[in-house]
Amino acid sequence: MRRLTPLMVCFIALASAMAQSPQKSAAQTRLRALELEAAGLRRTLLGAAQSPDGPEAASPAGALLALQEGNERFVRGLRIRSQMGALDPGAREALAKGQAPFAVIITCSDSRLADNFIFDQELGRLFTIREAGNAPDLQGLASAEYAVEHLGSRIIVVLGHESCGAVKAVQEAGPTPLPGNLWSLQAAMAGLLDSVPRGGESAGAHLSHLVEANARRQAESVLARSPLLLERCAKGSLSVVPAVYDLATGKVRFLPAVVPGHGEKTGGHS
Ligand SMILES: [Zn+2]
């Protein structure tokens, strides 16, 4: 049986999208998205992974747009890039020669988060750092610096998520030290509880506010602890963006990028 090439699989997905859509305009939108992704995949298979020239590699804005578009495909059940990369041996062989991830994703270890799916990106496109509570320690910070300095990444997304168990543990413990090494989560989120008073809201609503604040504070902390990354941001060649992932909808809500020199003195490991 003849092996399916990535473009053949893309064509099948395209035909499927058109057949399943009840409305012509929706089908046309999917068609256009699939065409664009087919073009992107073609570039990858021709070796662009080693010398990226797409808009996502050219600027922080281009990188952010690529992540936003990929998340939109994920939310709508129209993943393409993350399916292709896993299926095609040719892409893996090309990537074995080098990597040029356009984005660094700092996110939680939660098993329900998989950034290649969430942003619909194939192998070699995302440089991922995962620690509970999306609170990078020194090695995590060094990993981000490596990706930016040596691999050319244009954006760092600090991705928190709703119902985060790490943030919830810190919330519920309050001033009481958590057992084992879990105390380090409290250290990494020092000041978080004071920054978001609960007031009269429910524990669940408070947790949502804490999750968002933690993503923002950890993003600020990344710049506060890394002169290298701060310099790249000041020059405009890098952007550090906090975001929150909704487990149920799959939607990523991007928050305003951290502005160098403003507010990057909070949270994070010391
Ligand atoms: Zn979590």
Boltz pocket constraint, residues with backbone or C-beta under 6 A from the ligand:
constraints:
  - pocket:
      binder: B
      contacts: [[A, 108], [A, 109], [A, 110], [A, 132], [A, 133], [A, 134], [A, 161], [A, 163], [A, 164], [A, 165], [A, 166], [A, 167]]
      max_distance: 6.0
